[in-house]
Amino acid sequence: MSKFILYLFCITFTWHIIHLIYRNWGHFNLEKLGYDSLTIIVDLVFIWLILKTKKPRKNLTKFEHFHSEAFDAETRKEFEKAIQIRNEGLKLPTLNVLQRADLHVGNGGTYINIKDYKNATNCFDKAFELIKHEKVPYDKQYIEIIESYVKANRKEDAIKLVEELLDRQSYNKKFKRLQPVKDKLLM
């Protein structure tokens, strides 16, 4: 139905442009130009509203779909929707360990945005449990994750996590950057 209405507005828009050109060809009339311009703007607004409200949802069947849809929802400040999308993605049987961990970390980051540190750390717990034996790259966001444990009154867990991450220096020296974070936690 909305497609039909969209086509009608496109036809009306085209008609109004042709009408504007025809009425003002040769003899310029500011009053007619203003009215015709206004009708074109109204047509454009309606076309934009129809396109904006009837955006078809992608078929979410792969990790990339869930990841990008959740990211888009989060950029629109639709945090609950982003969490819901990632939770749907976690139900996919085709996900590997790293993809599952990535979705959990994404949910944790979303919970940090809404200052729900308890749920954020629960998501991070799940993610780090999944990648316990995986070689993952260093990311500066680990510091924010560790701080969320402190904000959730889980300082001991934050220290344990930093130690586990520092152990990863065996394959990636960048994890040494977390040493000052550990020192700060031990003060």
C-alpha positions in Angstrom: 0.0 0.0 0.0 2.8 2.4 0.9 4.5 1.7 -2.4 1.4 2.7 -4.2 1.1 6.0 -2.2 4.8 6.6 -2.9 4.3 6.2 -6.6 1.3 8.6 -6.5 3.4 11.3 -4.7 6.2 10.8 -7.2 3.8 11.3 -10.1 2.3 14.4 -8.3 5.8 15.7 -7.7 6.7 15.3 -11.4 3.4 17.0 -12.4 4.0 19.9 -10.1 7.5 20.5 -11.5 6.2 20.4 -15.1 3.4 22.7 -14.0 5.9 25.1 -12.4 8.0 25.3 -15.5 4.9 25.7 -17.8 3.3 28.5 -15.8 6.5 30.5 -15.4 7.8 30.0 -18.9 8.2 33.4 -20.5 6.3 35.5 -18.0 7.7 35.3 -14.5 5.1 35.7 -11.7 6.5 35.6 -8.1 3.1 34.7 -6.6 2.6 31.7 -8.8 6.2 30.7 -8.4 5.8 30.8 -4.6 2.7 28.6 -4.7 4.1 26.1 -7.1 7.4 25.9 -5.1 5.4 25.3 -1.9 3.5 22.4 -3.5 6.8 20.8 -4.7 8.2 21.1 -1.2 5.1 19.5 0.3 5.4 16.6 -2.2 9.0 16.2 -1.2 8.2 16.1 2.5 5.6 13.4 2.0 7.9 11.3 -0.2 10.6 11.6 2.4 8.2 10.7 5.2 7.0 7.6 3.3 10.5 6.5 2.6 11.6 7.1 6.2 8.8 5.2 7.8 8.6 2.3 5.5 12.3 1.3 5.5 12.3 -2.4 4.9 14.2 -4.5 7.4 17.0 -6.6 6.1 16.8 -10.3 6.5 19.0 -11.0 9.4 20.6 -14.3 8.7 24.3 -13.7 9.2 26.6 -12.3 11.9 27.3 -9.3 9.7 23.6 -8.5 9.4 23.0 -8.6 13.2 26.2 -6.6 13.8 25.5 -3.8 11.4 21.7 -3.6 12.3 22.6 -3.3 16.0 25.2 -0.7 15.3 22.7 1.3 13.3 20.2 1.1 16.1 22.8 2.2 18.6 23.8 5.2 16.5 20.1 6.2 16.5 20.2 5.9 20.3 17.8 2.9 20.2 19.8 1.0 22.8 17.1 -1.5 23.8 16.6 -2.4 20.1 20.3 -2.8 19.6 20.5 -5.3 22.5 17.4 -7.1 21.2 19.0 -7.5 17.7 22.2 -8.8 19.1 20.3 -11.3 21.4 18.5 -12.5 18.3 21.9 -12.9 16.6 23.2 -15.0 19.5 20.5 -17.6 18.7 22.1 -18.3 15.3 23.7 -21.8 15.3 26.2 -20.8 12.6 28.1 -18.3 14.7 31.7 -19.1 15.7 33.1 -18.3 19.1 34.6 -15.0 18.1 31.3 -13.8 16.6 29.4 -14.8 19.7 31.9 -13.0 21.9 31.7 -9.9 19.6 27.9 -9.8 20.0 28.2 -10.1 23.8 30.8 -7.3 23.9 28.5 -5.2 21.7 25.7 -5.6 24.2 28.1 -4.8 27.1 29.1 -1.6 25.3 25.4 -0.7 24.8 24.7 -1.3 28.5 27.7 1.0 29.3 26.0 3.7 27.2 22.9 3.5 29.3 25.0 3.2 32.5 23.8 -0.3 33.4 27.2 -1.6 34.5 25.9 -4.8 36.1 24.4 -6.1 32.9 27.4 -4.7 31.0 29.8 -6.8 33.1 27.6 -9.8 32.8 27.9 -9.5 29.0 31.6 -9.1 29.2 31.9 -12.2 31.4 30.2 -14.2 28.8 32.4 -12.8 26.0 35.7 -13.4 27.9 34.6 -16.9 28.9 34.1 -17.7 25.2 37.5 -16.3 24.1 39.4 -17.7 27.1 41.6 -19.8 24.8 41.4 -17.7 21.6 44.1 -15.3 20.4 42.4 -12.0 20.2 44.0 -8.6 19.3 44.6 -5.9 21.7 41.9 -3.2 21.8 42.0 0.1 23.7 38.4 -0.5 24.7 39.6 -3.1 27.2 40.3 -0.2 29.5 36.6 1.0 29.3 35.5 -2.6 29.9 37.7 -2.9 33.0 36.4 0.5 34.3 32.8 -0.9 33.9 33.7 -3.7 36.3 34.9 -1.1 38.9 31.7 0.9 38.4 29.6 -2.3 38.9 31.4 -2.7 42.3 33.3 -5.7 40.9 36.9 -4.5 41.5 38.2 -8.0 42.2 36.8 -9.2 38.9 38.4 -6.2 37.2 41.8 -7.1 38.6 41.4 -10.8 37.6 40.4 -9.7 34.0 43.4 -7.3 33.7 45.7 -10.2 34.8 44.1 -12.5 32.2 44.6 -9.9 29.6 48.2 -9.2 30.6 48.9 -12.9 30.2 48.1 -12.4 26.5 51.4 -10.5 26.1 52.9 -13.9 25.1 51.4 -13.4 21.6 50.8 -9.6 21.5 53.0 -7.2 23.3 50.4 -4.4 23.1 48.6 -6.0 26.1 51.4 -4.6 28.2 49.6 -1.3 27.9 47.2 -2.6 30.5 49.8 -2.7 33.2 49.2 0.9 34.4 45.5 0.0 34.7 46.3 -2.9 36.9 48.6 -0.8 39.0 45.9 1.8 39.5 43.4 -0.9 40.5 45.8 -2.3 43.1 46.3 1.1 44.9 
